[in-house]
Amino acid sequence: MREANEQQGTDRDRTIRRTDDVDAGLWEPSVRLGQDVRFLLVAVGGGGVRVGREIARRHLRFVETVAINCDPRVAEAEDFDRRICLGAEDGSGFGIPTSVAAAGQLARAAGPALDRVFEGATFVTVVASLGGGSGTGILGPVLDAASRSAEVLSVFVIKPFAAEAERRAVADRAIAGLHFLDAFVEKRLRRQATLTVLDNEELLATDRQTRFREVAGIWAEHIATHIEESMLNPVEALVDAERIAALDIGESMARTAHSTPSSIGPAGPPPAPLPLPRASPPLAAATDDVELTFEVVVPIPGRPELR
């Protein structure tokens, strides 16, 4: 009887310590959002950067933001955590390509730099506005790199208005070309990637009062909602469930400690940890205070595709 009472006291003390740790914030989840699980938003090209800037200004929790363009003015996009210019720093040569092919050549030459962008990322959202030179040309190599590293990939591409007939035709060809990106197609077949086409013309048909300067904000709201509802909220719910599970273990021990001695039996094994998504360790852990960075990826001299 005395042994049973001593066991009750030990279990009760353990329960109190466990509950106090959780309430005091000393309990550590097995997965840290923003570090073990990384959320990445990548804006590609001039139009994509405009939409991405609107998303970045919403300050979504745990989300790292990256802007990639061939225009050196991307250095001024200070709403992003990282800004990458594909080309010469002075804007000469391939600095600001005037064609889809030239932008694609720059992006392929910068393959290792793009791989580093996505290394260790878990949930990746890519947004690009198609029809111009930079975004349309960069998108393919960016998706190749993202498909190789990301656990879950969401891609949003924006089509121009019908009045921009030539640009709209370029966008249609670019979207068709995405179906030939092997890594991206394979990821879609595994249901780990999605492609969403945001059509400016359909937006205008829905609301004729929409002004051009409002379009970026409308698409940004749509994409931000997707990130919240499809990525952030479900993963946070899993982490919260793990916290509740830790409390449940303590409450179960408390009920056992208050039961009659005859009902006390050997303690069963603790429940298995929740299956939270994990990424490979990132190159540098994300923090709330991410230092703004800007880098220029200069084409590698002698690469055949740049001749």
C-alpha positions in Angstrom: 0.0 0.0 0.0 2.8 2.4 0.9 4.5 1.6 -2.4 1.3 2.4 -4.3 1.0 5.8 -2.4 4.6 6.6 -3.2 4.0 5.8 -6.9 0.9 8.1 -6.8 3.0 10.9 -5.4 5.7 10.4 -8.1 3.2 10.4 -10.9 1.4 13.4 -9.6 4.7 15.4 -9.3 5.7 14.3 -12.8 2.2 15.5 -14.1 2.5 18.9 -12.4 6.0 19.4 -13.8 4.9 18.4 -17.4 1.8 20.7 -17.3 3.8 23.6 -15.8 6.4 23.2 -18.5 3.8 23.4 -21.3 2.0 26.4 -19.7 5.3 28.2 -19.1 6.4 27.8 -22.6 9.3 25.5 -21.7 7.9 22.6 -23.7 9.6 22.3 -27.0 7.7 20.8 -30.0 9.5 18.2 -32.0 9.2 20.3 -35.1 10.0 24.1 -35.2 8.1 26.1 -37.8 10.3 28.3 -39.8 13.3 26.1 -39.1 12.6 22.4 -39.4 9.6 23.2 -41.6 10.4 26.1 -43.9 7.9 28.1 -45.9 9.2 29.9 -48.9 7.5 32.4 -51.3 9.4 33.1 -54.5 8.4 35.9 -56.9 9.7 35.7 -60.4 10.0 38.5 -63.0 8.8 42.0 -62.8 5.0 41.3 -62.6 5.6 38.4 -60.2 7.7 40.7 -58.0 4.8 43.2 -57.9 2.4 40.6 -56.7 5.0 39.1 -54.3 5.6 42.5 -52.8 1.9 42.8 -51.9 2.1 39.3 -50.3 5.3 40.1 -48.4 3.6 43.3 -46.9 1.1 41.0 -45.3 3.9 39.6 -43.1 2.7 36.0 -43.2 4.2 34.2 -40.2 7.2 31.9 -40.8 7.2 32.7 -44.5 10.6 33.7 -46.1 10.3 35.8 -49.2 12.6 35.9 -52.3 12.5 38.1 -55.4 14.2 36.9 -58.6 14.6 39.1 -61.7 17.0 40.1 -64.4 16.4 43.8 -63.7 19.0 45.2 -61.2 16.1 47.4 -59.8 15.1 44.2 -58.0 17.6 45.4 -55.4 15.1 48.1 -54.4 12.4 45.5 -53.5 13.2 45.8 -49.8 9.9 44.1 -48.7 11.6 40.8 -49.6 14.0 38.9 -47.3 16.3 38.1 -50.3 16.6 39.7 -53.7 18.5 38.0 -56.6 19.4 39.6 -59.9 20.3 37.3 -62.7 22.8 39.3 -64.8 25.6 41.8 -64.7 25.4 44.3 -61.9 25.5 47.3 -64.2 22.6 46.1 -66.3 24.8 45.6 -69.4 24.8 42.6 -71.7 22.4 40.0 -70.3 21.5 42.2 -67.3 18.1 43.0 -68.7 17.1 40.5 -71.3 14.6 41.6 -74.0 13.5 38.1 -74.9 12.3 34.9 -73.2 15.2 32.9 -74.6 17.8 35.3 -73.2 16.2 35.3 -69.7 16.1 31.5 -69.9 19.8 31.3 -70.7 20.6 33.5 -67.7 18.5 31.4 -65.4 20.1 28.1 -66.6 23.6 29.6 -66.2 22.5 30.5 -62.6 21.4 26.9 -61.8 23.6 26.4 -58.7 22.4 29.7 -57.2 18.8 28.7 -57.8 19.4 25.3 -56.1 20.7 27.2 -53.0 17.5 29.2 -52.9 15.3 26.1 -52.4 17.7 24.0 -50.4 16.0 22.8 -47.2 12.6 24.3 -48.2 9.5 22.3 -47.2 6.5 24.3 -48.6 7.3 26.5 -51.6 5.0 28.9 -53.4 6.1 30.4 -56.7 4.4 33.3 -58.4 5.2 34.6 -61.9 3.5 37.0 -64.3 3.9 35.6 -67.9 4.0 37.3 -71.3 7.1 39.4 -70.8 10.8 38.4 -71.1 12.2 37.9 -67.6 9.5 36.1 -65.7 8.5 33.9 -68.6 12.1 32.9 -69.3 13.2 32.4 -65.7 10.2 30.4 -64.6 11.2 27.1 -66.1 14.6 26.8 -64.4 13.2 28.1 -61.2 10.5 25.4 -61.2 13.2 22.8 -62.0 15.2 23.8 -59.0 12.1 24.1 -56.7 10.8 20.6 -57.8 14.0 19.0 -56.8 14.1 20.4 -53.3 10.6 21.3 -52.1 8.4 18.8 -50.3 5.2 20.6 -51.5 5.2 23.1 -54.4 2.4 25.5 -55.4 2.8 27.5 -58.6 0.7 30.5 -59.6 1.1 32.0 -63.1 -0.6 35.2 -64.2 -1.9 35.7 -67.8 -2.1 39.1 -69.4 -5.3 40.8 -70.5 -6.8 39.9 -73.9 -5.9 43.4 -75.1 -2.3 42.4 -74.7 -2.6 39.9 -77.5 1.0 39.2 -78.2 2.0 38.9 -74.5 -1.0 36.6 -73.9 0.1 34.3 -76.7 3.6 34.2 -75.2 2.0 33.3 -71.8 0.0 30.5 -73.4 3.1 29.0 -74.9 5.0 29.3 -71.6 2.2 27.5 -69.7 2.2 24.7 -72.3 5.9 24.4 -71.9 5.6 23.7 -68.2 4.1 20.3 -69.0 7.5 19.3 -70.4 9.5 20.1 -67.2 10.2 16.5 -66.1 10.9 17.3 -62.4 7.8 19.4 -62.1 5.6 17.0 -64.0 6.8 14.1 -61.8 6.0 16.1 -58.7 2.5 16.9 -59.9 1.9 13.2 -60.6 2.8 12.5 -57.0 0.3 15.1 -56.0 3.1 17.2 -54.4 2.7 20.1 -56.8 -0.1 22.2 -58.2 -0.3 24.7 -61.0 -2.9 27.5 -60.9 -3.4 30.0 -63.8 -4.7 33.4 -62.7 -6.2 35.1 -65.7 -6.4 38.9 -65.7 -9.1 38.7 -68.4 -11.3 36.5 -66.3 -10.8 38.8 -63.4 -12.0 41.7 -65.5 -15.0 39.7 -66.7 -16.0 39.1 -63.1 -15.8 42.8 -62.1 -15.6 45.4 -64.8 -14.9 48.0 -62.2 -11.5 46.5 -61.4 -8.7 49.0 -62.0 -5.3 47.9 -63.3 -3.5 49.0 -60.2 -5.7 46.8 -58.1 -4.9 43.6 -59.9 -1.7 42.8 -58.1 -3.4 43.2 -54.7 -6.3 41.0 -55.7 -4.0 38.1 -56.8 -1.8 38.7 -53.8 -4.8 38.2 -51.5 -5.8 35.0 -53.3 -2.3 33.6 -53.0 -1.8 34.7 -49.4 -5.1 32.9 -48.5 -3.8 29.8 -50.2 -0.6 29.9 -48.2 -2.5 30.4 -45.0 -5.2 27.7 -45.5 -3.2 25.1 -47.4 0.2 25.3 -45.6 0.4 27.4 -42.5 -2.8 26.5 -40.7 -2.7 22.7 -41.2 0.9 22.5 -40.0 0.3 24.7 -37.0 -2.7 22.5 -36.2 -0.4 19.5 -36.1 2.1 21.2 -33.8 -0.8 22.3 -31.5 -2.1 18.7 -31.5 1.3 17.6 -30.4 1.2 20.1 -27.6 -2.3 18.8 -26.6 -1.0 15.3 -26.7 1.7 16.2 -24.2 -1.0 17.6 -21.9 -3.1 14.5 -22.4 -0.3 12.3 -21.3 -0.1 14.3 -18.1 -3.8 14.2 -17.5 -3.8 10.5 -18.1 -1.1 10.1 -15.5 -3.1 12.2 -13.1 -6.2 10.1 -13.4 -4.1 7.0 -12.8 -2.5 8.5 -9.8 -6.0 9.2 -8.3 -7.4 5.8 -9.0 -7.6 3.0 -6.4 -4.4 1.0 -5.8 -5.9 -2.1 -7.2 -6.4 -0.5 -10.6 -2.8 0.7 -10.9 -1.0 -1.3 -13.5 2.2 -0.9 -15.5 2.4 2.3 -17.5 1.8 1.8 -21.2 4.1 3.3 -23.9 3.6 6.9 -24.8 1.7 7.7 -28.0 3.8 7.8 -31.2 4.8 11.4 -32.2 2.6 13.1 -34.8 3.7 12.7 -38.4 4.7 16.2 -39.1 6.4 17.1 -42.4 10.1 17.5 -42.2 12.7 19.1 -44.5 16.4 18.5 -44.6 18.3 20.9 -42.4 18.4 24.3 -44.0 21.6 26.0 -44.8 20.8 28.7 -42.3 17.9 28.6 -39.8 15.1 31.1 -40.5 14.5 33.7 -37.9 11.9 36.4 -37.3 14.6 39.1 -38.1 15.9 38.0 -41.4 18.6 40.2 -42.7 17.8 41.8 -46.1 20.2 40.5 -48.7 20.8 41.2 -52.4 23.0 39.2 -54.6 23.9 39.4 -58.3 24.4 36.1 -60.2 26.7 36.9 -63.1 26.7 34.6 -66.1 29.5 32.1 -66.2 32.0 33.1 -69.0 32.4 30.5 -71.7 29.1 28.7 -71.1 27.9 27.6 -74.6 24.4 28.8 -74.1 25.6 32.3 -73.5 27.7 32.7 -76.6 
